[in-house]
């Protein structure tokens, strides 16, 4: 299995290499990584994997087992979007049908080991943390995968979705309406943002930390009297990555707070998670034996590799 994976810190500038085959680049709020079909001269990565280990990491990542929120499903949507873009731009790249095998394996592992794991989305944890009610004015900033996951959990409130790129916002609107979520307000008009912020009880930021949008929010929240300021939850960074809110005297929750809630449930799901991780390892080994999972090798063959 000629596969190389290089993991970097979140929001890192990823190296650009001239290779015979293109690179898949994936970025999330917790990490970035490059997937290549040949070795890269990389020295500043956090971790690197090769061959079977690279596929095992991909499978754990797609299954949500590399996330702070173990078993969460949002990251699979982010990966699927990145792969879709990659294959549209480079239809010749996936010569070994790696991605279809990855999706097949992810679906099976989630079905066997991670069904009903509970609290496994950013939306569920965000709702538990913020406790919205039907009269709450909720503002979600961003139109990516996180917003797509979080919005349904706040659709019973007075929800507004803002994104500077109107096209992405229309895509999100279409997706949510297909799922039956109506009555949500959508806007990409930046001149409306100050009034939206002042009117909000809860603000969820689903864009990278320390962006220009963060600066804008600080600017508009600071003049609001302390007893009327909205509760802010930043889903694009952990506590140390959003210290600029504290500097502006704007209290804000972060992914760290969501992860804290998640840790309280970890013991209840630990057995399922360990079983899923073990299944990822075994599935990666089987994939290295043959391109098809329907092969004459049985699970007993794995004893040769342990």
VOTI-491846 format. One record per residue (C-alpha): x, y, z; residue number from 1; chain. Coordinates in pm, 1 decimal. Example, Ala and Ser with C-alpha at 12.3 -4.5 7.8 and 13.67 -1.06 7.14 Angstrom:
residues 2
((1230.0 -450.0 780.0) 1 A)
((1367.0 -106.0 714.0) 2 A)
***
This chain:
residues 306
((0.0 0.0 0.0) 1 A)
((192.7 302.7 -130.1) 2 A)
((35.8 565.3 90.3) 3 A)
((186.5 846.8 298.3) 4 A)
((5.5 1070.0 544.4) 5 A)
((151.3 1376.9 718.3) 6 A)
((-36.9 1539.3 1004.7) 7 A)
((13.2 1904.7 1103.7) 8 A)
((-124.0 2142.4 1365.0) 9 A)
((-458.6 2303.2 1283.8) 10 A)
((-439.1 2606.1 1052.4) 11 A)
((-76.3 2524.8 959.1) 12 A)
((58.9 2630.8 622.1) 13 A)
((96.2 2301.8 442.3) 14 A)
((399.5 2238.7 220.0) 15 A)
((355.1 2239.3 -155.9) 16 A)
((547.9 1973.2 -340.8) 17 A)
((583.5 1893.9 -710.4) 18 A)
((494.3 1526.8 -736.8) 19 A)
((388.9 1286.5 -1008.2) 20 A)
((46.3 1253.7 -839.0) 21 A)
((-152.8 1528.6 -664.3) 22 A)
((-191.0 1561.6 -287.7) 23 A)
((-513.7 1545.2 -90.2) 24 A)
((-525.5 1828.3 163.3) 25 A)
((-766.3 1809.4 457.1) 26 A)
((-812.9 2083.9 715.9) 27 A)
((-1028.0 2071.6 1030.1) 28 A)
((-1038.4 2275.3 1349.8) 29 A)
((-817.3 2017.9 1525.1) 30 A)
((-560.2 1927.7 1258.3) 31 A)
((-450.9 1947.3 897.5) 32 A)
((-303.7 1663.1 696.7) 33 A)
((-166.7 1574.0 356.8) 34 A)
((-227.2 1239.6 188.6) 35 A)
((22.1 1141.7 -80.3) 36 A)
((103.4 839.4 -292.7) 37 A)
((477.4 902.9 -267.7) 38 A)
((708.4 1012.7 12.1) 39 A)
((742.4 1385.4 83.9) 40 A)
((1051.0 1564.9 221.2) 41 A)
((854.0 1689.4 523.7) 42 A)
((1022.6 1759.4 856.9) 43 A)
((780.5 1983.2 1046.9) 44 A)
((476.7 1754.7 1070.1) 45 A)
((325.3 1645.8 1400.7) 46 A)
((301.7 1279.9 1298.0) 47 A)
((351.8 1080.1 981.5) 48 A)
((221.4 742.3 869.9) 49 A)
((309.0 508.8 586.7) 50 A)
((131.0 221.7 413.8) 51 A)
((-106.6 26.4 636.5) 52 A)
((-63.6 276.1 921.4) 53 A)
((-161.1 562.9 690.8) 54 A)
((-482.0 385.7 589.5) 55 A)
((-556.4 297.0 951.5) 56 A)
((-521.9 664.9 1048.7) 57 A)
((-756.2 765.1 763.3) 58 A)
((-1009.6 509.7 881.5) 59 A)
((-986.9 622.4 1244.7) 60 A)
((-1015.8 983.7 1130.3) 61 A)
((-1320.9 915.3 911.1) 62 A)
((-1485.8 720.2 1193.8) 63 A)
((-1438.0 1008.0 1437.1) 64 A)
((-1191.0 817.0 1652.8) 65 A)
((-912.2 1074.5 1610.8) 66 A)
((-1140.8 1356.3 1726.1) 67 A)
((-1155.9 1498.6 2076.1) 68 A)
((-1525.2 1408.5 2063.2) 69 A)
((-1481.5 1035.2 2006.6) 70 A)
((-1709.4 892.4 1744.1) 71 A)
((-1839.2 1230.7 1625.2) 72 A)
((-1979.3 1238.2 1274.3) 73 A)
((-1904.3 1596.1 1163.5) 74 A)
((-1547.5 1519.0 1064.1) 75 A)
((-1661.9 1258.2 812.9) 76 A)
((-1860.7 1525.6 631.9) 77 A)
((-1552.1 1747.0 617.5) 78 A)
((-1342.7 1460.6 481.8) 79 A)
((-1604.9 1364.4 224.9) 80 A)
((-1623.8 1724.6 101.6) 81 A)
((-1244.1 1743.8 67.4) 82 A)
((-1234.6 1413.0 -120.6) 83 A)
((-1518.6 1518.5 -350.9) 84 A)
((-1334.6 1837.5 -445.8) 85 A)
((-1010.4 1645.9 -490.4) 86 A)
((-1158.7 1377.6 -717.2) 87 A)
((-1342.7 1636.3 -926.9) 88 A)
((-1016.4 1822.2 -985.5) 89 A)
((-804.4 1507.5 -1023.5) 90 A)
((-1027.3 1223.2 -1147.7) 91 A)
((-721.8 1018.7 -1242.2) 92 A)
((-560.5 1035.4 -897.5) 93 A)
((-744.4 758.9 -711.5) 94 A)
((-621.9 472.0 -925.7) 95 A)
((-660.3 215.7 -645.2) 96 A)
((-1018.4 321.6 -556.3) 97 A)
((-888.3 409.3 -211.6) 98 A)
((-1169.4 647.3 -124.6) 99 A)
((-1457.2 413.3 -209.4) 100 A)
((-1292.0 147.2 7.7) 101 A)
((-1244.6 403.1 286.2) 102 A)
((-1612.8 503.5 277.4) 103 A)
((-1718.8 137.4 274.6) 104 A)
((-1500.5 53.3 573.7) 105 A)
((-1604.9 364.2 767.5) 106 A)
((-1973.4 285.5 720.0) 107 A)
((-1925.8 -72.6 839.3) 108 A)
((-1720.0 19.5 1147.9) 109 A)
((-1963.6 291.1 1251.1) 110 A)
((-2256.8 51.7 1203.9) 111 A)
((-2093.0 -228.9 1403.3) 112 A)
((-1930.2 -35.6 1686.5) 113 A)
((-2037.4 328.7 1705.1) 114 A)
((-2414.9 328.7 1661.3) 115 A)
((-2594.1 510.7 1940.7) 116 A)
((-2270.0 627.5 2095.3) 117 A)
((-2448.1 943.4 2215.3) 118 A)
((-2337.3 1305.6 2223.2) 119 A)
((-2133.6 1247.8 1910.1) 120 A)
((-2192.5 1574.0 1725.4) 121 A)
((-2090.3 1931.1 1780.6) 122 A)
((-2455.8 2026.8 1755.1) 123 A)
((-2572.3 1798.8 2036.6) 124 A)
((-2295.0 1916.1 2269.3) 125 A)
((-2344.7 2282.7 2175.7) 126 A)
((-2713.0 2260.9 2255.7) 127 A)
((-2640.0 2093.6 2588.4) 128 A)
((-2386.8 2364.5 2674.3) 129 A)
((-2596.9 2666.8 2570.5) 130 A)
((-2950.7 2543.3 2656.8) 131 A)
((-3142.3 2751.7 2399.6) 132 A)
((-3517.3 2806.2 2428.5) 133 A)
((-3777.0 2892.4 2160.8) 134 A)
((-3748.3 3266.0 2232.3) 135 A)
((-3365.8 3274.2 2204.6) 136 A)
((-3219.4 3478.6 1920.2) 137 A)
((-2942.2 3251.4 1791.8) 138 A)
((-2679.8 3363.2 1538.9) 139 A)
((-2453.4 3110.2 1367.2) 140 A)
((-2159.4 3251.7 1173.3) 141 A)
((-2020.2 3040.1 889.2) 142 A)
((-2167.2 2804.3 629.1) 143 A)
((-1933.1 2504.7 639.7) 144 A)
((-1973.9 2151.1 768.9) 145 A)
((-1986.9 2256.1 1135.7) 146 A)
((-2271.7 2501.7 1071.8) 147 A)
((-2453.6 2231.6 876.1) 148 A)
((-2426.5 2000.1 1175.5) 149 A)
((-2505.1 2256.6 1444.9) 150 A)
((-2796.6 2448.1 1287.5) 151 A)
((-3062.4 2172.9 1327.6) 152 A)
((-3007.4 2170.6 1704.1) 153 A)
((-3103.8 2539.4 1722.3) 154 A)
((-3378.0 2541.4 1457.3) 155 A)
((-3650.0 2555.5 1725.6) 156 A)
((-3518.4 2896.6 1830.7) 157 A)
((-3512.7 3223.2 1632.3) 158 A)
((-3215.3 3122.5 1420.7) 159 A)
((-3014.6 3335.3 1178.4) 160 A)
((-2726.9 3204.3 966.7) 161 A)
((-2467.0 3452.6 840.4) 162 A)
((-2188.1 3390.4 591.4) 163 A)
((-1988.8 3638.3 386.4) 164 A)
((-2000.0 3412.9 80.3) 165 A)
((-2354.3 3407.2 -49.3) 166 A)
((-2303.6 3097.5 -263.8) 167 A)
((-2200.6 2881.2 32.9) 168 A)
((-2494.6 3015.0 230.3) 169 A)
((-2739.5 2917.5 -44.8) 170 A)
((-2592.7 2566.1 -49.8) 171 A)
((-2643.3 2538.6 326.2) 172 A)
((-2998.5 2676.6 297.4) 173 A)
((-3085.2 2420.7 29.4) 174 A)
((-2941.3 2135.7 235.9) 175 A)
((-3125.8 2233.8 554.9) 176 A)
((-3457.2 2286.2 375.9) 177 A)
((-3430.4 1942.3 214.6) 178 A)
((-3407.8 1804.2 567.9) 179 A)
((-3721.2 1993.0 670.6) 180 A)
((-3567.3 2288.4 852.8) 181 A)
((-3763.9 2598.1 753.4) 182 A)
((-3815.3 2936.1 916.0) 183 A)
((-3440.9 3005.6 940.2) 184 A)
((-3314.0 3349.3 835.0) 185 A)
((-3012.2 3360.6 603.0) 186 A)
((-2798.2 3663.1 520.0) 187 A)
((-2461.7 3744.8 366.9) 188 A)
((-2510.6 4122.0 403.8) 189 A)
((-2222.2 4236.5 623.2) 190 A)
((-2391.7 4567.9 699.6) 191 A)
((-2653.5 4371.2 896.1) 192 A)
((-2396.8 4204.1 1121.8) 193 A)
((-2376.6 4473.5 1395.5) 194 A)
((-2754.8 4467.3 1446.8) 195 A)
((-2762.9 4087.0 1439.4) 196 A)
((-2494.1 4069.9 1707.9) 197 A)
((-2670.6 4323.5 1930.5) 198 A)
((-3000.1 4135.6 1900.7) 199 A)
((-2855.4 3790.5 1971.6) 200 A)
((-2874.3 3594.4 2294.1) 201 A)
((-2643.4 3316.9 2165.9) 202 A)
((-2370.3 3342.0 1901.8) 203 A)
((-2197.0 3034.8 1759.7) 204 A)
((-1885.3 3096.7 1552.4) 205 A)
((-1818.4 2814.5 1306.6) 206 A)
((-1515.7 2967.5 1133.7) 207 A)
((-1141.5 2940.4 1211.5) 208 A)
((-1019.2 3113.0 1526.7) 209 A)
((-843.1 3449.5 1511.9) 210 A)
((-1006.2 3542.0 1181.3) 211 A)
((-1119.3 3886.9 1071.7) 212 A)
((-1470.3 3780.1 1170.0) 213 A)
((-1355.8 3735.1 1530.5) 214 A)
((-1226.6 4092.5 1530.8) 215 A)
((-1557.0 4217.5 1397.9) 216 A)
((-1751.3 4032.7 1667.9) 217 A)
((-1529.8 4172.5 1945.3) 218 A)
((-1577.3 4520.3 1802.1) 219 A)
((-1956.6 4498.1 1803.3) 220 A)
((-2001.1 4308.0 2132.0) 221 A)
((-1774.7 4527.5 2347.2) 222 A)
((-2009.4 4833.6 2353.7) 223 A)
((-2305.1 4619.5 2466.9) 224 A)
((-2369.8 4643.2 2844.4) 225 A)
((-2228.9 4337.8 3022.2) 226 A)
((-2569.6 4215.1 3142.3) 227 A)
((-2705.4 4214.8 2785.5) 228 A)
((-2412.6 4063.5 2599.2) 229 A)
((-2473.3 3741.7 2406.7) 230 A)
((-2318.0 3413.0 2513.5) 231 A)
((-2050.5 3327.1 2255.9) 232 A)
((-1942.2 2974.1 2166.4) 233 A)
((-1644.6 2950.3 1931.4) 234 A)
((-1641.1 2621.4 1740.5) 235 A)
((-1324.6 2706.3 1547.9) 236 A)
((-1069.0 2685.9 1827.8) 237 A)
((-987.1 2586.1 2183.0) 238 A)
((-954.2 2822.7 2479.3) 239 A)
((-592.9 2925.9 2411.3) 240 A)
((-679.6 3003.5 2048.9) 241 A)
((-952.1 3255.6 2131.2) 242 A)
((-772.6 3457.5 2399.3) 243 A)
((-836.2 3770.1 2190.1) 244 A)
((-1195.2 3764.1 2317.9) 245 A)
((-1070.7 3772.2 2676.0) 246 A)
((-836.2 4060.2 2587.9) 247 A)
((-1138.1 4250.1 2457.7) 248 A)
((-1327.8 4167.2 2778.5) 249 A)
((-1573.0 3951.6 2583.3) 250 A)
((-1632.3 3617.9 2760.4) 251 A)
((-1647.1 3329.5 2515.1) 252 A)
((-1678.3 2952.5 2537.3) 253 A)
((-1477.6 2730.8 2302.1) 254 A)
((-1419.1 2376.5 2185.2) 255 A)
((-1242.5 2320.0 2517.6) 256 A)
((-1578.8 2351.3 2692.3) 257 A)
((-1741.2 2107.1 2450.6) 258 A)
((-1457.6 1860.1 2499.2) 259 A)
((-1500.6 1888.6 2875.7) 260 A)
((-1862.8 1777.6 2844.1) 261 A)
((-1752.7 1500.2 2613.5) 262 A)
((-1498.5 1368.1 2863.3) 263 A)
((-1775.2 1322.2 3120.0) 264 A)
((-1934.3 1065.6 2886.6) 265 A)
((-1614.1 892.5 2780.0) 266 A)
((-1624.3 609.5 3034.0) 267 A)
((-1970.7 508.6 2916.4) 268 A)
((-1846.6 464.2 2560.0) 269 A)
((-1491.3 345.9 2618.6) 270 A)
((-1556.9 -18.2 2530.1) 271 A)
((-1724.9 73.8 2199.7) 272 A)
((-1441.5 307.4 2108.5) 273 A)
((-1171.9 47.8 2180.9) 274 A)
((-1357.3 -207.9 1970.7) 275 A)
((-1386.0 40.0 1682.8) 276 A)
((-1016.0 130.1 1703.5) 277 A)
((-922.3 -237.5 1695.7) 278 A)
((-1151.2 -287.0 1395.3) 279 A)
((-974.8 -1.0 1213.8) 280 A)
((-638.1 -169.0 1267.1) 281 A)
((-761.6 -507.1 1147.3) 282 A)
((-941.5 -360.5 846.6) 283 A)
((-628.8 -170.3 740.8) 284 A)
((-428.1 -494.0 757.9) 285 A)
((-686.2 -676.6 548.8) 286 A)
((-683.5 -398.7 291.0) 287 A)
((-306.6 -437.1 264.2) 288 A)
((-352.6 -804.3 176.1) 289 A)
((-587.2 -737.7 -114.0) 290 A)
((-765.0 -454.4 -293.0) 291 A)
((-1099.2 -622.5 -220.1) 292 A)
((-1230.5 -682.3 127.0) 293 A)
((-1405.4 -996.3 -3.4) 294 A)
((-1087.5 -1203.2 -5.0) 295 A)
((-991.2 -1556.4 98.7) 296 A)
((-790.1 -1428.6 396.5) 297 A)
((-975.9 -1478.9 723.2) 298 A)
((-942.7 -1280.2 1041.0) 299 A)
((-719.2 -1559.8 1172.8) 300 A)
((-460.0 -1451.4 913.9) 301 A)
((-407.5 -1136.5 1115.2) 302 A)
((-217.1 -1335.5 1374.4) 303 A)
((71.4 -1327.9 1125.6) 304 A)
((93.2 -950.7 1163.9) 305 A)
((63.8 -914.5 1541.3) 306 A)
***
